[in-house]
Amino acid sequence: MLDLILEKGTIIDGSGRSRYAADVGISGNEIVEIGDLFEVEAYQRVNCTGLIICPGFIDMHSHSELMLLAKPFASPKIRQGVTTELLGQDGISVMPVNEKTIPEWKARLAGILGDPEIEWTWRSVDDYLNKLNRKTAINVATLVPHGNLRAEAMGMENREPTGQEMDTMVRLLEESLHQGAFGLSTGLIYPPCCYAKTSELIRLCEVVARNEGIFVVHLRSEFDFIVEAVREILEVGIATQVPIHFSHLKVAGRQNRSKLGDVLTLIDLHLDRGMDITCDQYPYTAGSTTLGAVLPPWVHEGGVQKAVERLKDPKSRETIRADIAGEGPSTWDNFIKAVGFENIVLTDVKSEKNKPLIGKNLALAAEMLRKDPYDFVLDLLAEENMGVSMIVFCMSEEDVATVLKLPYQMVGTDGLLGGRPHPRAYGTYPRILGRYCREKEILTLEQAVRKMTYMPARRLGLKNEGLIEEGMRANITVFNPETVIDRATYEEPTQYPLGIEYVLVNGTLVIDEGEQREVLPGRVLRKGS
């Protein structure tokens, strides 16, 4: 007798082939039968008439490291149909760490991961994954963050590593990959990753390639120097043969709109030469990150406390202001100069005093406090010990659609879950299915589901995920193709979507008739296991 049968539904199996009508039989955590199961006995049957049965979605870019510990039901993701998250993104995360680096990472990551009351009892990738295993509603995989390797070896220094420090990074990377991480991530706008030269990336990626991992990259520039930034990573790929995955591929800033074509031509050229390249994307025209990213990289040298000292020092403030407002192209992704104070919105702060500023753009918030906008930003970052998040409106809808259609594109929420978040944390997958498939007809459902399931599973080497097929794990999403849509907006970003009717994680119903059950069937996924 089977545990569960999803009956009378239409299957989109994730492979890209056309949908077909069939029942899906589940025993334990596995899909065991597909076909006409009318006469097969089961403990439970779910009527899926008019619904699509597809593999559970795999979020290729997630920042849930701390929130999964604080709120293990993972409702923002589960209620979108996501059954697996890939953590350790952008080169900055919660592992590996040590007693000395934990305070630095807590402060530095507050604007990205939030700041829940969590005791950091882990040190290694293995420690962290063990802490999560069987204690979440969702499956979890991770990358090794470059910045954590660098901090363990040499702190937040803006210089090249010594031979011994480089050896320490290599050793830690090797250990972390052997503990089950799926590859290396870097975030080349974030300290300390931004202090690394290309040669450092090549040395690390030699290790990743040898261990059959992937290199996941937040580019050194997504604004004025986007083409040069892509070239740098392609150089790493050529030198090491490591598979490249570009995080949230986009071209930001009105002045750079024409550069997307150049970027895609460059990528196509290297694909034609046999390079292994993919990307992920969220379907919105605004991004989101820590407000500290508006500062020139030199401000962050030495860590958060050194940065706060500079923010309070009159001479340093003058230099920061001059760097942001200066003539000519900036040498870093200068958000304020590129989009203006009015297109950057505050989404999270730590202090109660500044909570009323959440949801206000920088220009308006400065006006409310009767401050010059530059002074306001520097004061706020100092007051909040850098723990501030922002949304940046910087992309075009046309570019979003172009990237969405790329044959090597996958989907990732890049969801920051603190404060008043970007709506992508709650709406990414239903938005693609409803807005871009049903309404705009930019993709077919078969194409979209493949990008959300089979492609990321293959990218990560998850052999038992990403397809509705006998023998696959029963990570399954069932949605209504006529009603599925995101409801999260920039004004009300924590609204759950419509049309996600059932979600199974490892054979357990987590969403049942659109409502979440308080169960924790998630598992840690380790490369090679």
N, C-alpha and C positions, 0 to 999 in steps of 0.2 A: 504494500500500500504506500502511495506517495504521501508526502507531507502536504503539498500544495499544488494545485493546478490553476494556472491563469488560462481561462477558457474564453473562446469566442472573440478573441482579439485579433489585431492585425500586427504582424511582426515586421519591424525594420531591424534587421539583424546586426547592423553595424558595418557590414562589409562594403556597403554601397549598392548592393543589388536591390532590385525592386521588392517592395513590400509583398507579403503574402499572408493568407489567413491560416492560422494554426493555433493549437493549444500548447502551453509550455508546462511540463511537469517537473517538479522540484522535490528532491529528497535530500535532507540535510542541507548542506551549503552548495549543492550542485544541481545544475540542469541535467536531468537524466532522460527526458523524453520530449520530443517535439512532434506534433501531428494531431490527428483526431483522437482525443483522449476521452471521448464521451463515456466509454464503457470502463475506463480505468478508475479504480477506487482511490480516493484521497481523503485525508482528514479535513481538508479545507479546499473550497473552490472559490475563485474570485471571478466574477463576471466582468469581462473586459470588452463587451460589445461597444463598438464605436471608438475604441481606444487603441493607441499604438503601444506595443510592447517592444522595448529596445534595451540594450545594455545600459547599466548605470553610467552616468557621466563621470568623466575623470577630469578633475580640475588641475590643469597643468601649471597653475601659478597661484599658490595659496600662502597666506600669512596667518594661519590659525594656530601657531605653535603654543601660545599661552592660553588662548581662548578655549582650545580643546581641553585643557586642564581645568579651567574655571567653569566652562559650560560644555560638558562632553556630549550633549545631545546634538550639537552642531546644526541647529535649526536653520540658520541662513543658507547653508549648503544643501542639507538633506531635502529641504522643502523646494529646492530647485531641481531635484533629481540627481544631485551629485552623490556618488557612493565612494569615491576615492579622491584624496587630496595629496598634492605633491608639495611638501614643505621645504624649508631651507633655501629660500629664494633670495635673489639679489645680492648674494654674497654676505648677508648679515642676518644672523639668526641666533638661536639660543644654545647651540652646541657646535663644536666643543668649547668649553669654558673652564676657568679655574677660579679659585677663591678671589684672586686679585682682579680678574677681568669681569666678574659678574656685576659689580656695581656700575661699571662703564656700560656694559651691554644693557642693563636694565634702563639706564637713562637714555641711551642712544636709540633703543628700540621702542620706547614708549610711544613715539609718534607714528609708529608703523604697526606694532603688534598690540598696542594698548598696554595698560599697566595694572592688570588684575592682581589681587593679593595672592600670589603664588610663591611658595618657597622653592627656590632653585636647588633641588637636591641632586640633580644629575651633573655630570661633567662631560662625558663622552657622547657620541652619537648613539652608541649601544645603550648607555644609561637612559637617555631620553626616550628611545623607542621602547625600552622595557617598561618605562613609567606609563606610556600610553596604551600598551597592548591590552586588548580586551576591556578597555575602559572608555571607549568612545562609541558613538553611533555610526561612525564613518571609518572607512579604511584609510590608512595613512602610510605614505612613503616620504622619503626625504632625500635631498641633495646635501652635499657638504659645502657650507658657505666659505668662500675664499677669505672674507674679512675676518672670520673667526680663526682661521689658520694663521693669518698674519698677526692678529692680536696676541695669540698664544706664543708666537715666535718672537715678536718685536714690538708689541704694544701698538699705539696709534701714531707711530713715527712716519714722517713724510720723507722717506729715503728708500734707496734700494736695500734689500736684505744682504747681510753678510753671507758668506758661504755656509756658516753654521746655522744661521737663521733660516736660510733656504732649505737646508737639510731637515730642519725641524718641521717646516711646513710640509715637505714631501712625506716625511714619516707619519705625521698626523693625518694627512690626506689618505695615504695608503691604509692606515689603520681604520679610518672611518669608512672607506669603501669596502673593506673586508667585513665591517660590522653591518653592512647591508645598504649603505647609501647608493643611490642610482647614478651619481655623477657629481660634478662640481658646478656650483653657481658663482657668478661674480656680479657685482653691481658697481660699474666703473664711474658712477657719479657719487657713490657713497664712501665716506671714510671707513676703514682704511684702504678699501679696494682701489679707490681712485689714485692712490699714491704708487700703484704698481706699474711698472713698465711692461711692454709687450713681452719682453724676454722672460719675465717672471710667469706670465700666463702660459707661455710655451713650456716652460719647465714643469709646471703643474699639470698641464694637459697631456704631457707625455705619460704621466702616471695614470691619468684618467683613461686615455686610449689603451694603455696596456691592460687595464682592468675592465675594458669594454663598457665604460660609462659614457655619459654625455656631458657636454659643456653647455650650460644654460647661462645666457648673457643678457644683463641689462647694459646696453651700450654706453660707451664713454660720452656720447652725445646723441640726443634725439632731436636736437634743434639745429643750430647753424652748421655743425660739423658732422652731421649724420652720415654722409657718404664716407668721410675719412674714418669714422668710428666703425662702420661696417667693414671697410677694408682691413682695419686692424684685426678684427676677429677672423676674417677669411684668411689672413696671413697665419694666424694661429692654427687654423684648420689645415692649411697647406703643410705647415711645418710638422704637425703631429698626427694628422689623419684622424683627429678626434671628431666625432659627430657634433655638429653645431646646432643649438636651438636658441633662437632669438626670443627673448621675453618681450611681451606686449609690443610687437613690431608696429612702429608708427613713425610719422614725421610730424614734429610739433612746431608750432609757430606759423603765423600767417605768411611770414616772409620766406618760409621754406616749403610751401605747398608743392612747388614744382619739382622738388627733390625726390619725391617718392618714386617716380619713374626711373630716376638714376639708381636708386637703391635696388629696385626690383631687377633692373637690367644687370646690375653687378652680381646679384644673387643668382640670377638665371645663368649667367656666364659660368659661374663656378659649379652650379648644378650640372650643366652640360659637360663639365670636365670630370664629373664623377664625385664631387664633394657631397657629403651627407648633411643636408641643411633642412631644418624645419623652423617653425615659429609658433607662437601663440598670440592671442589677441582678445581683448574685451570689446564689446560692441557699443562704445560710447565715445563722445567727442571731448571728454574731459578725463584727465588722469588724477591720481591721488598719491601723495607720499608725505613724508615729514617736512614741516616748514623749514627745518634746518637746511634742506637742500637748496634754498635760495641763496645761501651764503657762499662766498668763494671758498674753495677747498682748504686754503691755508688757515682759515679760521678754526678748523676742526683739529689741527695738528696737536697731538699730545692728549687728546681726549676731551670729554664733555666739560670737565671743570676748567681746563685751559681755555676752551672756547667761550665759556660763560665769562671768564675774566676778561677776555678780549672784547666781548660784547659790552662790558661795563667801562672799558678804558676809552677815554675821549679820543686819543690819537688813533687807536685801532678802529674806532667807529668811523672816523673820518676816512680812513683807508677803505673800509668795507663799503661805505657809501660811494666813494669814488670808483671802486671796482665795479659795483653794480650799475652805476649811472654813466660810466665812461663811454667815450666815443669808440666806434669801431666794434667788430665782433668780439664777444667775450671768449675767454679760453676755457670756460666751463658752461654748463647749461644754466644760463642766467635767466631764471624763470620770470623775475620781475621785469627785466628789460624786454624780454620777449613778448609777454602778454599783458603787462601792466598790473598795478595793484588791484584794479577793479575786477580782474578775471581770476583772482586767487581768493578762495573762500575757506575760512577756518572751519575745521570739522571736529577737532578735539583739543582740549587742554586738560591739565591735571587739577588746577586749583579751582575752588568754588568761586573765587573772586572773578575769574575771567570766563566762567561758563556763559554769561550773557553774550559773549562775542561769537560763540559757535553759530555758524550759519551766516555770518556777515562776511562780506568781502573785505580785503585789507584796507581799501580806501575808505569804506564806510566805517569800519571799526576804528580806524585812526581818527576820523572825523568825530565819532562819538566821544572819544577821549580827548579831543582837541589837541591832537599830536600830529606832527609831521609824519607821513607814512613810513619813511625810513626809520625814524626814531621809534615809532610804534612797533615795527617788526623786531628791531634789535632788543627793545625793552621786553617785549612779550617772550621772546626766546630765552632771555636771561632769567626772567621771573619764573618761567616754567621749566627751567633746567633743560631746555631743548625739547621737552615733551609736548610738541604741538603738531597736529596733522592738518593737511590742506587738500583741497581739490583745485585743480588747475584746468581752466578751459582753454584748450590749445590745439585742437584738431578739427578737421573738416569731415562732414558726413560722407562726402564722396570718397575720401581716403579710407574711411572705415569700411565702406562697401568693397573697395578695391582689394584690401587686405583679406577681407572675409572670404573672397572668392579664390584666393590663391590655393593651388593644389597641395601645398605643403603647410597650410595654416591649420592650427588646432585652436582650442578654446581654453582660456584661463580667466578666472575672476579677478585676480590680483586684489582680492577683497581685504581691506583693512576694517577690522570689526569694532574698533573703539568709537566712542562719542557718537556723532551724527555722520555715519560713514557715507562713502560714495555708493550710489545705488547698485553698482556692479556686484557688491558683496551679496545682495539679495536677489538680483534679477538677471544676471548674465545669460544663463541658459534658456529660460523661458522667453527672454527678449529675442534671442536669435530665432527660436522656433516660431514665435508669434509674429514679431515685427518683420524679420528679414526673410522668413520662409513663407508664411501664410499671407502677409499683407504686401510686402514688397516683391516677393517671388525672386529674390536674389539667389537663393539656394533652394533646392528641393529638400524635403525632410530627410530623404536618404543621404544626401550629401552632408547635411548638417549633423545628423546622428553619427555618421562615419568620423567626422572631425572631432566629435565629442567623446568617442568611445574607442573604436578600433584603432584609429591612428595614434592616440596617446598610449594605448596599451602596447602597441608594437614599438613605439618610441622608447618606452621604458623596459621593454622585454618582458611584459607581464603575459605569459603564455596562456593563462587560464582566465583572462579578462578581455572585455571589449567586444564580445560576440554573443549573440543568442544562438547557441550551438550546444549539442549534447556534450557533456564533459566539462563545460565551462562553469566557473563559479556563478552562483545565483545572485549576482549584483545586477539588479534590474530596475528600470524606471518605466512606469506606465503613465502616459499622458493623453489628454484629449486634444487632438489636432485642431479642433474647431474653437477651443477656448483658451488654450495655453498662451499666456502672456505675462510679462513682468508688470508689477504694480509699484515697485520702488521708484521714487523720483528723487531729484536733488533736494526738494523741499521736505519730502517724507520718505526717507531712504530705507526704512526698516519694515516696509510692507511686504508681506510674502506674496509670491506669484499665484496666478490662477492656473488650473488645468493640470497640475501634477497630482494624479489621483492615487497612485501606489508607488512605493519605493521599497525594494528588498535589498538588504545588505547581508551577504552571506546566507541567503535563504530565509532571513527573518524579515517579516513585514515591519518596516519602520514608519512608512506613511501608509495609512489605511483609510480609503475613501477621503483623501485630502487632509486627514488629520494625523499629527505625529503621535506615535506611541513612545512611552518612556522606556526604551530598551537600548542596550549598548552592545550590538553584535559586531562592531567594527574590529578590524585586526590590523596589526602592523605588517606592512609588506616590505620584505628585504630582498634586495637584488640577489638572484641566484637561488632563492629558496622556494 
